[in-house]
Amino acid sequence: MALTQTTTLRMPTDLRDEIARLAEQRSTSMLQVVTEAVHRLSRDEWWTSVRDALDNLDSEQAAIYQAESRRLDAAAADGLDGG
């Protein structure tokens, strides 16, 4: 069994207490709370980058994107959802 390397992170005690409160409220560990927060932040930053990229499309790129979106919407509405 491989051991996971760890480190110590210094933080203000009020932040540590907030993490502990969230962990207790969720019946989980402080590590899990921090892990989920980091994953959520990463996901939020990814979506921000997607929105920024869409906002910065030139008119030709925007037209291509909109046409592709319409094509995918039509495919999704074809009634072949497997149900």
MARRO-709393 format. One line per field, with one value per residue: chain; x, y, z of N, C-alpha, C, O in turn. Coordinates in nm, 3 decimals, padded with zeros to 5 digits. Example, Ala and Ser with C-alpha at 12.3 -4.5 7.8 and 13.67 -1.06 7.14 Angstrom:
<sites>
chaine A|A;
n_x 01.319|01.285;
n_y -00.569|-00.225;
n_z 00.780|00.708;
ca_x 01.230|01.367;
ca_y -00.450|-00.106;
ca_z 00.780|00.714;
c_x 01.320|01.290;
c_y -00.330|00.003;
c_z 00.780|00.787;
o_x 01.424|01.341;
o_y -00.332|00.114;
o_z 00.846|00.804;
</sites>
This chain:
<sites>
chaine A|A|A|A|A|A|A|A|A|A|A|A|A|A|A|A|A|A|A|A|A|A|A|A|A|A|A|A|A|A|A|A|A|A|A|A|A|A|A|A|A|A|A|A|A|A|A|A|A|A|A|A|A|A|A|A|A|A|A|A|A|A|A|A|A|A|A|A|A|A|A|A|A|A|A|A|A|A|A|A|A|A|A;
n_x 00.084|00.068|00.187|00.030|00.169|00.189|00.132|00.170|-00.054|-00.070|-00.314|-00.554|-00.712|-00.988|-01.071|-01.002|-01.178|-01.421|-01.404|-01.402|-01.657|-01.820|-01.748|-01.840|-02.114|-02.172|-02.111|-01.856|-01.505|-01.258|-01.067|-01.210|-01.397|-01.230|-01.117|-01.346|-01.413|-01.194|-01.215|-01.464|-01.403|-01.213|-01.376|-01.560|-01.387|-01.314|-01.560|-01.592|-01.381|-01.477|-01.711|-01.587|-01.437|-01.645|-01.765|-01.572|-01.569|-01.530|-01.743|-01.774|-01.689|-01.881|-02.116|-02.069|-02.058|-02.323|-02.471|-02.386|-02.478|-02.757|-02.786|-02.715|-02.914|-03.139|-03.087|-03.099|-03.366|-03.491|-03.643|-03.532|-03.447|-03.396|-03.580;
n_y -00.118|00.214|00.511|00.824|01.136|01.409|01.746|02.043|02.305|02.639|02.842|03.100|03.078|03.122|03.052|02.782|02.697|02.742|02.558|02.325|02.346|02.320|02.061|01.912|01.968|01.842|01.586|01.481|01.480|01.736|01.746|01.644|01.849|02.062|01.950|01.920|02.190|02.294|02.147|02.241|02.513|02.489|02.384|02.597|02.798|02.684|02.691|02.968|03.032|02.912|03.064|03.314|03.260|03.213|03.464|03.608|03.535|03.595|03.736|03.547|03.306|03.298|03.262|03.006|02.858|02.900|02.777|02.512|02.463|02.479|02.259|02.049|02.081|02.017|01.749|01.646|01.672|01.480|01.270|01.027|00.923|00.692|00.602;
n_z 00.000|-00.096|00.052|00.101|00.039|00.261|00.379|00.578|00.626|00.695|00.839|00.912|01.232|01.240|00.984|00.982|01.179|01.050|00.841|00.995|01.110|00.882|00.807|01.025|01.009|00.769|00.825|00.767|00.683|00.756|00.559|00.340|00.304|00.227|-00.005|-00.170|-00.194|-00.335|-00.574|-00.663|-00.702|-00.907|-01.110|-01.138|-01.229|-01.472|-01.612|-01.621|-01.792|-02.023|-02.073|-02.111|-02.342|-02.525|-02.522|-02.652|-02.915|-03.263|-03.523|-03.730|-03.608|-03.405|-03.553|-03.660|-03.422|-03.326|-03.530|-03.504|-03.245|-03.287|-03.456|-03.283|-03.088|-03.239|-03.293|-03.036|-02.988|-03.134|-03.051|-03.002|-02.750|-02.621|-02.442;
ca_x 00.000|00.147|00.149|00.010|00.248|00.108|00.203|00.096|-00.098|-00.102|-00.428|-00.614|-00.795|-01.130|-01.094|-00.998|-01.303|-01.529|-01.390|-01.445|-01.803|-01.878|-01.724|-01.934|-02.249|-02.187|-02.068|-01.742|-01.377|-01.212|-00.998|-01.312|-01.453|-01.131|-01.107|-01.464|-01.405|-01.094|-01.273|-01.569|-01.336|-01.155|-01.487|-01.610|-01.290|-01.324|-01.679|-01.562|-01.298|-01.564|-01.792|-01.498|-01.406|-01.765|-01.784|-01.468|-01.576|-01.560|-01.876|-01.772|-01.685|-02.010|-02.213|-02.040|-02.100|-02.469|-02.520|-02.359|-02.571|-02.889|-02.780|-02.717|-03.047|-03.232|-03.057|-03.146|-03.513|-03.541|-03.728|-03.459|-03.377|-03.376|-03.679;
ca_y 00.000|00.336|00.618|00.955|01.240|01.517|01.867|02.126|02.434|02.734|02.927|03.165|02.986|03.137|02.973|02.643|02.671|02.737|02.428|02.224|02.357|02.260|01.917|01.855|01.983|01.746|01.455|01.440|01.528|01.867|01.723|01.631|01.983|02.138|01.886|01.958|02.334|02.312|02.094|02.334|02.632|02.453|02.373|02.732|02.869|02.628|02.747|03.109|03.037|02.879|03.183|03.417|03.221|03.237|03.609|03.666|03.484|03.695|03.711|03.421|03.198|03.295|03.202|02.862|02.805|02.900|02.674|02.382|02.450|02.448|02.121|01.960|02.092|01.941|01.607|01.611|01.674|01.389|01.168|00.900|00.930|00.558|00.574;
ca_z 00.000|-00.107|00.144|00.041|00.103|00.317|00.420|00.673|00.571|00.801|00.803|01.029|01.309|01.207|00.864|01.027|01.251|00.951|00.774|01.092|01.122|00.762|00.813|01.123|00.953|00.659|00.876|00.687|00.737|00.711|00.431|00.236|00.279|00.149|-00.136|-00.247|-00.223|-00.440|-00.698|-00.706|-00.753|-01.036|-01.205|-01.161|-01.313|-01.606|-01.676|-01.648|-01.912|-02.137|-02.100|-02.167|-02.480|-02.606|-02.531|-02.736|-03.052|-03.366|-03.581|-03.806|-03.510|-03.336|-03.645|-03.664|-03.293|-03.320|-03.623|-03.441|-03.132|-03.342|-03.506|-03.166|-03.027|-03.324|-03.272|-02.902|-02.987|-03.238|-02.991|-02.988|-02.621|-02.566|-02.339;
c_x 00.089|00.094|00.133|00.095|00.156|00.198|00.115|00.065|-00.135|-00.214|-00.480|-00.708|-00.944|-01.164|-01.094|-01.127|-01.421|-01.524|-01.439|-01.597|-01.871|-01.863|-01.822|-02.077|-02.274|-02.151|-01.955|-01.615|-01.347|-01.142|-01.099|-01.374|-01.357|-01.119|-01.225|-01.461|-01.307|-01.148|-01.380|-01.507|-01.275|-01.263|-01.543|-01.517|-01.292|-01.444|-01.660|-01.479|-01.380|-01.649|-01.709|-01.465|-01.525|-01.789|-01.686|-01.466|-01.598|-01.691|-01.880|-01.772|-01.818|-02.116|-02.194|-02.088|-02.253|-02.528|-02.500|-02.453|-02.711|-02.894|-02.787|-02.853|-03.149|-03.210|-03.110|-03.298|-03.572|-03.627|-03.659|-03.377|-03.358|-03.482|-03.804;
c_y 00.124|00.440|00.748|01.056|01.350|01.636|01.941|02.259|02.524|02.823|02.994|03.068|03.001|03.060|02.824|02.606|02.661|02.603|02.317|02.225|02.293|02.108|01.851|01.859|01.877|01.604|01.398|01.497|01.669|01.854|01.713|01.765|02.064|02.082|01.926|02.106|02.361|02.262|02.188|02.461|02.605|02.446|02.511|02.812|02.816|02.687|02.896|03.121|03.003|03.000|03.295|03.386|03.247|03.387|03.673|03.609|03.600|03.654|03.581|03.300|03.185|03.231|03.051|02.796|02.795|02.794|02.535|02.359|02.415|02.303|02.022|01.963|02.010|01.790|01.560|01.603|01.576|01.275|01.035|00.901|00.796|00.517|00.513;
c_z 00.000|-00.009|00.068|00.115|00.151|00.351|00.519|00.606|00.688|00.752|00.929|01.101|01.276|01.079|00.899|01.097|01.154|00.876|00.867|01.108|01.002|00.764|00.910|01.070|00.846|00.701|00.790|00.750|00.686|00.577|00.318|00.203|00.192|00.008|-00.224|-00.284|-00.337|-00.574|-00.752|-00.766|-00.890|-01.144|-01.239|-01.252|-01.455|-01.680|-01.707|-01.775|-02.036|-02.174|-02.162|-02.312|-02.571|-02.625|-02.629|-02.877|-03.149|-03.434|-03.659|-03.710|-03.437|-03.424|-03.654|-03.535|-03.284|-03.412|-03.563|-03.323|-03.180|-03.391|-03.390|-03.096|-03.106|-03.304|-03.136|-02.897|-03.087|-03.182|-02.971|-02.859|-02.555|-02.466|-02.386;
o_x 00.175|-00.027|00.213|00.094|00.055|00.320|00.000|00.150|-00.220|-00.212|-00.451|-00.774|-01.018|-01.275|-01.178|-01.180|-01.511|-01.628|-01.508|-01.660|-01.969|-01.955|-01.880|-02.151|-02.386|-02.159|-01.960|-01.619|-01.403|-01.155|-01.076|-01.401|-01.400|-01.112|-01.206|-01.501|-01.335|-01.130|-01.387|-01.554|-01.284|-01.245|-01.571|-01.562|-01.274|-01.432|-01.709|-01.503|-01.357|-01.658|-01.754|-01.464|-01.508|-01.828|-01.713|-01.370|-01.675|-01.745|-01.981|-01.846|-01.864|-02.199|-02.291|-02.150|-02.306|-02.626|-02.588|-02.502|-02.777|-02.993|-02.859|-02.902|-03.234|-03.307|-03.158|-03.354|-03.689|-03.678|-03.723|-03.256|-03.309|-03.474|-03.893;
o_y 00.139|00.455|00.778|01.062|01.380|01.626|01.906|02.317|02.490|02.874|02.949|02.986|02.904|03.009|02.749|02.497|02.579|02.542|02.225|02.120|02.220|02.036|01.746|01.762|01.827|01.511|01.283|01.555|01.714|01.941|01.768|01.794|02.128|02.158|01.963|02.142|02.442|02.328|02.212|02.510|02.689|02.496|02.540|02.884|02.892|02.730|02.943|03.209|03.059|03.037|03.363|03.476|03.297|03.430|03.780|03.632|03.692|03.546|03.510|03.204|03.073|03.154|02.976|02.689|02.693|02.728|02.450|02.248|02.330|02.233|01.922|01.860|01.942|01.713|01.448|01.535|01.585|01.194|00.939|00.881|00.789|00.408|00.486;
o_z 00.086|00.010|-00.021|00.238|00.087|00.350|00.540|00.538|00.769|00.640|01.040|01.037|01.284|01.066|00.849|01.077|01.175|00.851|00.823|01.119|01.017|00.726|00.880|01.085|00.834|00.620|00.745|00.858|00.586|00.490|00.210|00.086|00.096|-00.088|-00.339|-00.395|-00.425|-00.676|-00.873|-00.868|-00.979|-01.255|-01.355|-01.340|-01.550|-01.795|-01.809|-01.857|-02.143|-02.291|-02.254|-02.397|-02.682|-02.734|-02.684|-02.952|-03.120|-03.405|-03.656|-03.731|-03.410|-03.375|-03.655|-03.538|-03.239|-03.375|-03.573|-03.304|-03.120|-03.371|-03.398|-03.050|-03.049|-03.300|-03.123|-02.811|-03.121|-03.259|-02.927|-02.861|-02.443|-02.410|-02.306;
</sites>
